[in-house]
Amino acid sequence: MAQQVASGAILAGTDSDVRLTHPSGDLYNYCWPRDGALSADTLSSAGHFDEAAAFFRFCLGMPRVRGLLPHKVNADGTLASTWLSRIPRHPYDLAGVQEDESALVAWALGRHIERSDDRPLLRDLYKPLVVGLTDALVKYIDPNSGLPFESWDLWEERQGVHAFTVASIYGAMMSAAYCADTMGDTPNADKYRFEAAKLKRKGSRRD
């Protein structure tokens, strides 16, 4: 895969002419966890298990912002520039974070484990990546609404509670439950399915 580098990062774009058209003059030579997760899921579904696993191992070294993955990182895993400001209505300081990015990494990893049955990979990543990310996502559910606190949308344009973010967090919880079952971690499997059911119920209400 042309956009995957030795570190395992999957880069969004390496075209040098982007600087001429991007409003900030920045490049796209970064790894977005969201884009990488969707690409890794595609690689895994096509049987390219080693390439997908390399991306998930790369995610292990990404910095965290209150337990979640950052907006984007450089090819070596260090924190990259961001244009995402803090969300005023979020009770935690989550500047430079989109919750769907962490959720999609957990979701894609669970799907990869289902396909590949790569138990060594799961053992290495289970606590820091599956449990770590999913527990952080559970923490940021608004107890009043039952939905995630406000976040940036996937296009990085609007702040709010977005259907895509809710759906991706639901997917992360279900994938995490599968991984917990595979690891024999019944308490976490039960917890994640319970939280997923609550989120689905709240997300499908039509008031």
C-alpha positions in Angstrom: 0.0 0.0 0.0 1.6 3.2 -1.2 0.4 5.4 1.7 1.6 3.1 4.5 5.1 3.9 5.8 7.5 1.8 7.8 6.1 2.9 11.2 2.7 1.4 10.2 1.1 4.8 9.8 -1.3 5.2 7.0 -0.9 8.7 5.6 -3.8 10.8 4.3 -1.8 12.3 1.4 1.7 13.1 0.3 1.0 15.4 -2.6 3.2 18.5 -2.4 0.8 20.7 -4.3 -1.8 20.5 -1.5 -0.1 23.4 0.2 -1.2 25.7 -2.6 -4.9 25.0 -2.1 -5.3 24.3 1.6 -6.5 27.4 3.6 -3.8 27.0 6.2 -1.0 26.2 3.8 -0.6 22.9 5.6 0.0 19.5 4.0 -1.9 16.2 4.4 1.3 14.2 5.2 -0.3 13.1 8.5 -2.1 10.0 9.9 -5.6 10.6 11.0 -6.8 7.7 13.2 -10.1 7.7 11.5 -8.7 7.5 7.9 -6.2 4.9 9.1 -8.8 2.8 10.8 -11.0 2.7 7.7 -8.1 1.9 5.5 -6.9 -0.8 7.9 -10.4 -2.3 7.9 -10.3 -2.4 4.1 -6.9 -4.0 4.1 -8.0 -6.6 6.6 -11.1 -7.4 4.7 -8.9 -8.0 1.6 -6.7 -10.4 3.6 -3.8 -8.0 4.0 -3.6 -8.9 7.7 0.1 -7.9 8.3 -0.5 -4.4 6.9 -3.6 -3.9 9.1 -1.8 -5.2 12.2 1.0 -2.8 11.6 -1.4 0.1 11.7 -3.0 -1.0 14.9 0.4 -1.4 16.5 1.3 2.1 15.3 -1.9 3.3 17.2 -0.5 1.9 20.4 2.3 4.5 20.4 0.1 7.5 19.6 -0.2 10.1 22.4 -3.5 10.4 24.2 -5.7 13.3 25.2 -7.6 12.3 28.3 -7.6 8.7 27.1 -8.5 9.4 23.5 -6.5 9.5 20.3 -5.6 13.0 19.0 -6.9 14.6 15.8 -3.9 13.5 13.8 -0.2 12.5 14.2 3.0 12.6 12.2 4.3 9.6 10.4 6.6 8.8 13.4 3.6 8.9 15.8 4.3 12.3 17.3 1.5 14.8 17.8 0.8 16.8 14.7 -0.7 20.3 14.2 -4.4 20.7 14.6 -7.0 23.2 13.7 -9.6 21.8 16.2 -10.3 24.1 19.1 -11.7 23.1 22.5 -15.5 22.4 22.6 -17.0 24.8 25.1 -19.9 22.5 26.0 -17.7 19.5 26.7 -17.0 19.1 30.4 -13.4 18.0 29.7 -10.6 19.8 27.9 -10.6 17.8 24.7 -9.0 20.3 22.3 -7.8 18.6 19.2 -10.0 15.5 19.6 -12.8 13.9 17.6 -14.4 11.0 19.5 -15.2 9.0 16.3 -11.5 8.6 15.6 -10.8 6.6 18.7 -14.1 4.7 18.3 -13.2 3.7 14.7 -9.8 2.3 15.8 -11.4 0.1 18.4 -14.2 -0.9 15.9 -11.7 -1.8 13.2 -9.4 -3.7 15.5 -12.3 -5.9 16.7 -13.3 -6.6 13.1 -9.7 -7.4 12.2 -9.4 -9.9 15.1 -12.6 -11.6 14.0 -11.2 -12.1 10.5 -7.6 -12.9 11.3 -7.9 -14.6 14.8 -4.6 -12.9 15.6 -4.5 -13.7 19.3 -0.9 -12.4 19.9 -1.9 -9.0 18.4 -5.0 -8.9 20.6 -3.1 -9.8 23.8 -0.7 -7.0 23.1 -3.3 -4.4 22.3 -6.3 -5.4 24.4 -5.7 -3.4 27.6 -4.0 -0.3 26.2 -6.1 0.1 23.0 -9.4 -1.8 23.3 -10.1 -1.3 27.0 -8.3 2.0 27.2 -10.1 3.7 24.3 -13.5 2.1 25.0 -13.5 3.0 28.7 -12.6 6.6 27.7 -15.5 6.7 25.3 -17.9 5.3 27.9 -16.7 8.0 30.3 -17.7 10.8 27.9 -21.3 9.8 27.6 -23.6 12.6 28.9 -25.6 11.1 31.8 -28.5 13.4 31.1 -29.0 12.7 27.4 -27.4 9.2 27.3 -25.5 10.3 24.2 -21.9 11.4 23.8 -20.9 14.9 24.8 -20.5 17.2 21.9 -17.6 16.6 19.5 -16.4 17.8 16.2 -18.1 16.1 13.2 -16.1 13.9 10.9 -15.5 16.7 8.4 -14.0 18.9 11.2 -16.5 21.6 10.5 -19.2 21.6 13.2 -19.5 21.0 16.9 -22.4 19.0 18.2 -23.8 15.5 18.8 -23.5 13.8 15.4 -25.1 10.6 14.2 -21.8 9.4 12.8 -20.0 9.8 16.1 -22.8 8.0 18.0 -22.8 5.1 15.5 -19.0 4.8 15.6 -19.0 4.7 19.4 -21.7 2.0 19.3 -19.5 0.0 16.9 -16.5 0.4 19.1 -18.4 -0.9 22.1 -19.6 -3.9 20.3 -16.2 -4.7 18.9 -14.7 -4.2 22.4 -17.3 -6.7 23.7 -16.2 -9.2 21.1 -12.5 -8.7 22.0 -13.3 -9.0 25.7 -15.1 -12.3 25.1 -12.1 -13.5 23.1 -9.8 -12.6 26.0 -12.1 -14.3 28.5 -12.9 -10.9 30.2 -16.6 -11.4 30.9 -17.0 -8.3 33.1 -15.9 -6.0 30.4 -17.8 -7.9 27.7 -21.0 -7.5 29.7 -20.2 -3.8 30.4 -19.6 -2.9 26.8 -22.7 -4.6 25.6 -24.8 -3.0 28.3 -23.4 0.5 27.4 -23.9 -0.2 23.7 -27.6 -1.2 24.3 -28.2 2.0 26.2 -26.6 4.1 23.5 -28.6 2.4 20.7 -31.8 3.0 22.7 -31.1 6.7 23.2 -29.7 7.2 19.7 -32.8 5.7 18.1 -35.4 7.7 20.0 -37.6 10.0 18.1 -39.0 12.7 20.4 
